[in-house]
Amino acid sequence: MAQFRAKKLDLSCFVNARVIRDHTKRKVFEQYETQRQALRYIIRNTTLPPRARAQAQLQLSQMHAYTRSTQINNRCIEGGKSRGVFRHFRMARYPFRMNALEGNIPGVKKASW
């Protein structure tokens, strides 16, 4: 994990270690996504020789866990919670409600009928 962490982090925008880890995972995944897709294409291509496919599978299995998309977890950017997070806003329910009531989220207003 230390090999992927940035040398200098601006910690003012992060709340806790989980949010820093999530940010690191997202950056690493974005960096290695095309390489993983290429290896997966080689593995699935049955017209290639079996040795090349096996070599690609070995390379894919030896890649760091942070390069996988399943490692990314939606977390609240304000509190770091992983449950009850709205994907579009990347906020948990309660911080979303407070920001919406204060008018900090454009286009969102309290529903009334």
VEXVO-499999 format. One record per atom (N, C-alpha, C, O): x, z, y; residue number from 0; atom name. Coordinates in Angstrom, 2 decimals. Layout:
BEGIN
east,up,north,num,atomo
X,Z,Y,NUM,CA;
...
***
This chain:
BEGIN
east,up,north,num,atomo
0.82,0.00,-1.19,0,N;
0.00,0.00,0.00,0,CA;
0.87,0.00,1.25,0,C;
0.50,-0.62,2.25,0,O;
2.01,0.68,1.21,1,N;
2.86,0.77,2.39,1,CA;
3.40,-0.60,2.78,1,C;
3.68,-0.85,3.96,1,O;
3.56,-1.49,1.80,2,N;
4.10,-2.81,2.12,2,CA;
3.13,-3.63,2.95,2,C;
3.56,-4.54,3.66,2,O;
1.83,-3.34,2.89,3,N;
0.85,-4.11,3.63,3,CA;
0.50,-3.48,4.98,3,C;
-0.01,-4.18,5.86,3,O;
0.77,-2.20,5.15,4,N;
0.39,-1.53,6.38,4,CA;
1.23,-2.05,7.54,4,C;
2.43,-2.27,7.39,4,O;
0.61,-2.24,8.67,5,N;
1.31,-2.72,9.85,5,CA;
2.33,-1.68,10.31,5,C;
2.12,-0.48,10.15,5,O;
3.43,-2.15,10.87,6,N;
4.49,-1.24,11.30,6,CA;
4.03,-0.36,12.46,6,C;
4.40,0.81,12.55,6,O;
3.20,-0.93,13.34,7,N;
2.73,-0.17,14.48,7,CA;
1.21,-0.35,14.57,7,C;
0.73,-1.46,14.80,7,O;
0.47,0.74,14.39,8,N;
-0.99,0.68,14.44,8,CA;
-1.49,1.29,15.74,8,C;
-0.96,2.30,16.21,8,O;
-2.50,0.68,16.30,9,N;
-3.17,1.26,17.45,9,CA;
-4.24,2.19,16.92,9,C;
-5.34,1.74,16.58,9,O;
-3.94,3.47,16.83,10,N;
-4.83,4.44,16.19,10,CA;
-6.00,4.86,17.07,10,C;
-6.83,5.66,16.64,10,O;
-6.08,4.37,18.29,11,N;
-7.15,4.79,19.19,11,CA;
-8.52,4.30,18.73,11,C;
-9.54,4.92,19.04,11,O;
-8.56,3.18,17.98,12,N;
-9.85,2.62,17.58,12,CA;
-10.28,3.08,16.19,12,C;
-11.38,2.75,15.75,12,O;
-9.42,3.84,15.47,13,N;
-9.74,4.27,14.12,13,CA;
-10.14,5.74,14.11,13,C;
-9.65,6.54,14.91,13,O;
-11.03,6.08,13.19,14,N;
-11.54,7.44,13.12,14,CA;
-10.77,8.27,12.11,14,C;
-10.32,9.37,12.43,14,O;
-10.62,7.76,10.90,15,N;
-9.94,8.52,9.86,15,CA;
-9.16,7.59,8.93,15,C;
-9.15,6.37,9.13,15,O;
-8.53,8.16,7.93,16,N;
-7.66,7.39,7.03,16,CA;
-8.44,6.34,6.25,16,C;
-7.90,5.27,5.96,16,O;
-9.69,6.62,5.90,17,N;
-10.48,5.65,5.14,17,CA;
-10.73,4.37,5.95,17,C;
-10.70,3.27,5.40,17,O;
-10.95,4.53,7.24,18,N;
-11.20,3.38,8.10,18,CA;
-9.90,2.57,8.25,18,C;
-9.95,1.34,8.28,18,O;
-8.77,3.25,8.35,19,N;
-7.48,2.56,8.43,19,CA;
-7.24,1.78,7.15,19,C;
-6.81,0.63,7.19,19,O;
-7.53,2.40,6.00,20,N;
-7.34,1.74,4.71,20,CA;
-8.26,0.53,4.59,20,C;
-7.84,-0.52,4.09,20,O;
-9.50,0.67,5.03,21,N;
-10.45,-0.45,4.98,21,CA;
-9.97,-1.59,5.86,21,C;
-10.06,-2.76,5.47,21,O;
-9.46,-1.28,7.03,22,N;
-8.95,-2.30,7.94,22,CA;
-7.76,-3.03,7.30,22,C;
-7.66,-4.25,7.39,22,O;
-6.87,-2.27,6.65,23,N;
-5.72,-2.86,5.97,23,CA;
-6.16,-3.77,4.84,23,C;
-5.63,-4.87,4.69,23,O;
-7.14,-3.33,4.05,24,N;
-7.64,-4.14,2.94,24,CA;
-8.23,-5.45,3.43,24,C;
-8.02,-6.49,2.81,24,O;
-8.96,-5.40,4.53,25,N;
-9.57,-6.62,5.06,25,CA;
-8.50,-7.61,5.53,25,C;
-8.63,-8.82,5.30,25,O;
-7.47,-7.12,6.18,26,N;
-6.41,-7.99,6.67,26,CA;
-5.62,-8.61,5.51,26,C;
-5.30,-9.80,5.54,26,O;
-5.31,-7.81,4.48,27,N;
-4.56,-8.30,3.33,27,CA;
-5.38,-9.33,2.56,27,C;
-4.86,-10.36,2.15,27,O;
-6.68,-9.05,2.37,28,N;
-7.54,-10.00,1.66,28,CA;
-7.59,-11.33,2.40,28,C;
-7.51,-12.39,1.78,28,O;
-7.72,-11.27,3.71,29,N;
-7.78,-12.50,4.51,29,CA;
-6.47,-13.29,4.39,29,C;
-6.48,-14.52,4.37,29,O;
-5.37,-12.58,4.33,30,N;
-4.06,-13.22,4.25,30,CA;
-3.84,-13.93,2.91,30,C;
-3.25,-15.01,2.89,30,O;
-4.31,-13.34,1.80,31,N;
-4.04,-13.87,0.46,31,CA;
-5.21,-14.62,-0.16,31,C;
-5.12,-15.04,-1.31,31,O;
-6.29,-14.81,0.56,32,N;
-7.49,-15.41,-0.01,32,CA;
-7.25,-16.83,-0.52,32,C;
-7.68,-17.16,-1.63,32,O;
-6.58,-17.67,0.24,33,N;
-6.36,-19.06,-0.18,33,CA;
-5.45,-19.13,-1.41,33,C;
-5.65,-19.98,-2.28,33,O;
-4.47,-18.25,-1.47,34,N;
-3.57,-18.23,-2.62,34,CA;
-4.32,-17.83,-3.89,34,C;
-4.11,-18.41,-4.96,34,O;
-5.19,-16.84,-3.77,35,N;
-5.99,-16.42,-4.93,35,CA;
-6.94,-17.53,-5.37,35,C;
-7.10,-17.76,-6.57,35,O;
-7.56,-18.21,-4.43,36,N;
-8.47,-19.30,-4.78,36,CA;
-7.74,-20.42,-5.49,36,C;
-8.27,-21.00,-6.44,36,O;
-6.53,-20.74,-5.05,37,N;
-5.75,-21.79,-5.70,37,CA;
-5.40,-21.41,-7.13,37,C;
-5.50,-22.23,-8.04,37,O;
-4.99,-20.16,-7.34,38,N;
-4.67,-19.71,-8.70,38,CA;
-5.90,-19.71,-9.59,38,C;
-5.82,-20.09,-10.76,38,O;
-7.04,-19.30,-9.05,39,N;
-8.27,-19.30,-9.85,39,CA;
-8.69,-20.72,-10.21,39,C;
-9.21,-20.95,-11.30,39,O;
-8.46,-21.67,-9.31,40,N;
-8.78,-23.07,-9.60,40,CA;
-7.89,-23.58,-10.74,40,C;
-8.37,-24.27,-11.64,40,O;
-6.60,-23.24,-10.70,41,N;
-5.68,-23.67,-11.76,41,CA;
-6.10,-23.08,-13.10,41,C;
-6.05,-23.76,-14.12,41,O;
-6.50,-21.82,-13.10,42,N;
-6.89,-21.15,-14.35,42,CA;
-8.13,-21.81,-14.95,42,C;
-8.21,-21.95,-16.17,42,O;
-9.08,-22.21,-14.13,43,N;
-10.33,-22.78,-14.63,43,CA;
-10.23,-24.27,-14.99,43,C;
-11.08,-24.80,-15.70,43,O;
-9.19,-24.94,-14.49,44,N;
-9.05,-26.37,-14.72,44,CA;
-8.56,-26.62,-16.15,44,C;
-7.40,-26.33,-16.47,44,O;
-9.43,-27.14,-17.01,45,N;
-9.09,-27.33,-18.42,45,CA;
-8.24,-28.56,-18.67,45,C;
-7.70,-28.71,-19.76,45,O;
-8.09,-29.44,-17.68,46,N;
-7.26,-30.63,-17.86,46,CA;
-5.77,-30.32,-17.72,46,C;
-4.93,-31.12,-18.14,46,O;
-5.43,-29.18,-17.14,47,N;
-4.03,-28.80,-16.98,47,CA;
-3.48,-28.26,-18.29,47,C;
-4.25,-27.81,-19.14,47,O;
-2.16,-28.29,-18.48,48,N;
-1.58,-27.75,-19.72,48,CA;
-1.79,-26.24,-19.81,48,C;
-1.81,-25.54,-18.80,48,O;
-1.94,-25.74,-21.03,49,N;
-2.21,-24.30,-21.21,49,CA;
-1.10,-23.40,-20.65,49,C;
-1.37,-22.29,-20.20,49,O;
0.13,-23.87,-20.68,50,N;
1.24,-23.06,-20.17,50,CA;
1.09,-22.82,-18.66,50,C;
1.31,-21.70,-18.19,50,O;
0.73,-23.85,-17.91,51,N;
0.55,-23.72,-16.46,51,CA;
-0.62,-22.79,-16.14,51,C;
-0.56,-21.99,-15.21,51,O;
-1.67,-22.91,-16.94,52,N;
-2.84,-22.04,-16.73,52,CA;
-2.49,-20.58,-17.02,52,C;
-2.90,-19.68,-16.29,52,O;
-1.73,-20.36,-18.09,53,N;
-1.34,-18.99,-18.44,53,CA;
-0.42,-18.40,-17.37,53,C;
-0.51,-17.22,-17.04,53,O;
0.47,-19.23,-16.84,54,N;
1.36,-18.78,-15.78,54,CA;
0.58,-18.40,-14.52,54,C;
0.89,-17.41,-13.87,54,O;
-0.43,-19.19,-14.19,55,N;
-1.27,-18.89,-13.03,55,CA;
-2.05,-17.60,-13.25,55,C;
-2.22,-16.81,-12.32,55,O;
-2.51,-17.39,-14.47,56,N;
-3.25,-16.16,-14.77,56,CA;
-2.35,-14.94,-14.66,56,C;
-2.78,-13.89,-14.19,56,O;
-1.12,-15.08,-15.09,57,N;
-0.15,-13.98,-14.97,57,CA;
0.13,-13.66,-13.51,57,C;
0.19,-12.49,-13.12,57,O;
0.31,-14.69,-12.69,58,N;
0.54,-14.48,-11.27,58,CA;
-0.65,-13.80,-10.60,58,C;
-0.49,-12.91,-9.77,58,O;
-1.85,-14.22,-10.98,59,N;
-3.06,-13.63,-10.40,59,CA;
-3.19,-12.17,-10.79,59,C;
-3.57,-11.34,-9.96,59,O;
-2.89,-11.85,-12.03,60,N;
-3.03,-10.46,-12.49,60,CA;
-1.96,-9.55,-11.88,60,C;
-2.16,-8.33,-11.80,60,O;
-0.84,-10.12,-11.44,61,N;
0.22,-9.31,-10.86,61,CA;
0.07,-9.13,-9.35,61,C;
0.85,-8.40,-8.73,61,O;
-0.91,-9.79,-8.75,62,N;
-1.12,-9.62,-7.31,62,CA;
-1.67,-8.23,-7.02,62,C;
-2.29,-7.60,-7.87,62,O;
-1.42,-7.76,-5.81,63,N;
-1.85,-6.42,-5.41,63,CA;
-3.37,-6.30,-5.42,63,C;
-4.08,-7.29,-5.21,63,O;
-3.86,-5.11,-5.65,64,N;
-5.31,-4.88,-5.71,64,CA;
-6.00,-5.17,-4.38,64,C;
-7.16,-5.57,-4.36,64,O;
-5.29,-4.97,-3.27,65,N;
-5.89,-5.19,-1.96,65,CA;
-6.19,-6.66,-1.68,65,C;
-6.89,-6.97,-0.72,65,O;
-5.68,-7.55,-2.51,66,N;
-5.95,-8.97,-2.31,66,CA;
-7.29,-9.37,-2.91,66,C;
-7.73,-10.51,-2.74,66,O;
-7.95,-8.45,-3.62,67,N;
-9.26,-8.75,-4.23,67,CA;
-10.39,-8.47,-3.25,67,C;
-10.31,-7.55,-2.44,67,O;
-11.44,-9.28,-3.34,68,N;
-12.58,-9.10,-2.44,68,CA;
-13.39,-7.87,-2.80,68,C;
-14.08,-7.31,-1.95,68,O;
-13.32,-7.43,-4.07,69,N;
-14.10,-6.28,-4.49,69,CA;
-13.55,-4.97,-3.94,69,C;
-14.24,-3.94,-3.99,69,O;
-12.35,-4.99,-3.41,70,N;
-11.76,-3.77,-2.85,70,CA;
-12.32,-3.45,-1.46,70,C;
-12.22,-2.32,-0.99,70,O;
-12.89,-4.45,-0.82,71,N;
-13.41,-4.25,0.53,71,CA;
-14.75,-3.52,0.46,71,C;
-15.64,-3.90,-0.30,71,O;
-14.87,-2.48,1.26,72,N;
-16.08,-1.69,1.29,72,CA;
-16.57,-1.63,2.74,72,C;
-15.77,-1.40,3.66,72,O;
-17.86,-1.83,2.95,73,N;
-18.40,-1.74,4.30,73,CA;
-18.34,-0.29,4.77,73,C;
-18.86,0.61,4.10,73,O;
-17.72,-0.07,5.91,74,N;
-17.61,1.27,6.47,74,CA;
-18.05,1.25,7.93,74,C;
-17.89,0.25,8.64,74,O;
-18.61,2.37,8.35,75,N;
-19.03,2.52,9.74,75,CA;
-17.79,2.57,10.63,75,C;
-16.84,3.29,10.33,75,O;
-17.80,1.81,11.72,76,N;
-16.64,1.79,12.61,76,CA;
-16.59,3.05,13.48,76,C;
-15.56,3.33,14.10,76,O;
-17.68,3.78,13.54,77,N;
-17.68,4.99,14.36,77,CA;
-17.38,6.25,13.55,77,C;
-16.57,7.08,13.97,77,O;
-18.03,6.39,12.39,78,N;
-17.86,7.62,11.62,78,CA;
-17.10,7.47,10.33,78,C;
-16.67,8.46,9.75,78,O;
-16.91,6.24,9.86,79,N;
-16.18,6.02,8.62,79,CA;
-17.04,6.15,7.37,79,C;
-16.50,6.11,6.26,79,O;
-18.35,6.33,7.52,80,N;
-19.22,6.46,6.36,80,CA;
-19.32,5.14,5.60,80,C;
-19.21,4.06,6.19,80,O;
-19.52,5.24,4.28,81,N;
-19.62,4.02,3.48,81,CA;
-21.05,3.74,3.02,81,C;
-21.32,2.69,2.44,81,O;
-21.94,4.67,3.28,82,N;
-23.33,4.46,2.85,82,CA;
-24.25,4.31,4.05,82,C;
-24.03,4.90,5.11,82,O;
-25.28,3.50,3.86,83,N;
-26.25,3.30,4.93,83,CA;
-25.66,2.52,6.10,83,C;
-25.98,2.81,7.25,83,O;
-24.81,1.54,5.81,84,N;
-24.14,0.78,6.86,84,CA;
-24.83,-0.57,7.03,84,C;
-25.01,-1.30,6.06,84,O;
-25.21,-0.90,8.27,85,N;
-25.77,-2.21,8.57,85,CA;
-24.61,-3.20,8.68,85,C;
-23.71,-3.01,9.50,85,O;
-24.64,-4.24,7.87,86,N;
-23.51,-5.19,7.82,86,CA;
-23.28,-5.89,9.14,86,C;
-22.15,-6.04,9.58,86,O;
-24.36,-6.31,9.75,87,N;
-24.23,-7.10,10.98,87,CA;
-23.57,-6.30,12.11,87,C;
-22.81,-6.85,12.90,87,O;
-23.87,-5.02,12.17,88,N;
-23.36,-4.18,13.25,88,CA;
-22.18,-3.32,12.83,88,C;
-21.49,-2.75,13.68,88,O;
-21.93,-3.21,11.51,89,N;
-20.88,-2.37,10.94,89,CA;
-21.00,-0.93,11.44,89,C;
-20.01,-0.30,11.81,89,O;
-22.24,-0.43,11.43,90,N;
-22.51,0.94,11.83,90,CA;
-23.46,1.58,10.84,90,C;
-24.32,0.91,10.26,90,O;
-23.31,2.88,10.66,91,N;
-24.23,3.64,9.82,91,CA;
-25.57,3.79,10.56,91,C;
-25.69,3.44,11.74,91,O;
-26.54,4.30,9.86,92,N;
-27.89,4.38,10.43,92,CA;
-27.96,5.21,11.71,92,C;
-28.51,4.77,12.72,92,O;
-27.40,6.41,11.67,93,N;
-27.54,7.32,12.81,93,CA;
-26.76,6.84,14.05,93,C;
-27.33,6.81,15.14,93,O;
-25.49,6.46,13.92,94,N;
-24.80,5.92,15.10,94,CA;
-25.47,4.65,15.64,94,C;
-25.47,4.41,16.84,94,O;
-26.03,3.84,14.73,95,N;
-26.74,2.64,15.18,95,CA;
-27.94,3.04,16.02,95,C;
-28.19,2.46,17.07,95,O;
-28.69,4.03,15.55,96,N;
-29.88,4.49,16.28,96,CA;
-29.51,5.03,17.65,96,C;
-30.16,4.72,18.64,96,O;
-28.45,5.84,17.70,97,N;
-28.04,6.42,18.98,97,CA;
-27.58,5.34,19.97,97,C;
-27.93,5.37,21.15,97,O;
-26.80,4.38,19.48,98,N;
-26.33,3.30,20.36,98,CA;
-27.47,2.40,20.80,98,C;
-27.48,1.91,21.93,98,O;
-28.44,2.17,19.91,99,N;
-29.58,1.33,20.27,99,CA;
-30.45,2.01,21.33,99,C;
-30.92,1.36,22.26,99,O;
-30.66,3.31,21.19,100,N;
-31.47,4.04,22.16,100,CA;
-30.78,4.10,23.53,100,C;
-31.45,4.09,24.56,100,O;
-29.45,4.16,23.54,101,N;
-28.71,4.19,24.80,101,CA;
-28.61,2.80,25.43,101,C;
-28.24,2.67,26.60,101,O;
-28.93,1.76,24.65,102,N;
-28.87,0.40,25.16,102,CA;
-27.49,-0.23,25.04,102,C;
-27.20,-1.20,25.74,102,O;
-26.64,0.30,24.16,103,N;
-25.28,-0.22,24.00,103,CA;
-25.20,-1.45,23.11,103,C;
-24.20,-2.16,23.11,103,O;
-26.27,-1.71,22.34,104,N;
-26.28,-2.87,21.43,104,CA;
-27.19,-3.92,22.05,104,C;
-28.39,-3.70,22.17,104,O;
-26.63,-5.07,22.45,105,N;
-27.46,-6.09,23.08,105,CA;
-28.46,-6.71,22.12,105,C;
-28.12,-6.99,20.97,105,O;
-29.66,-6.91,22.57,106,N;
-30.70,-7.55,21.77,106,CA;
-31.46,-6.61,20.87,106,C;
-32.36,-7.05,20.17,106,O;
-31.12,-5.33,20.88,107,N;
-31.81,-4.36,20.02,107,CA;
-32.57,-3.41,20.90,107,C;
-32.01,-2.82,21.83,107,O;
-33.87,-3.25,20.60,108,N;
-34.65,-2.28,21.35,108,CA;
-35.58,-1.57,20.39,108,C;
-35.82,-2.05,19.29,108,O;
-36.11,-0.45,20.80,109,N;
-36.99,0.35,19.96,109,CA;
-38.31,-0.40,19.79,109,C;
-38.91,-0.88,20.75,109,O;
-38.74,-0.47,18.53,110,N;
-40.00,-1.13,18.25,110,CA;
-41.16,-0.19,18.58,110,C;
-41.12,1.00,18.26,110,O;
-42.18,-0.73,19.22,111,N;
-43.38,0.06,19.50,111,CA;
-44.58,-0.86,19.46,111,C;
-44.51,-2.01,19.91,111,O;
-45.67,-0.38,18.92,112,N;
-46.89,-1.19,18.83,112,CA;
-48.12,-0.35,18.99,112,C;
-49.23,-0.87,18.94,112,O;
***
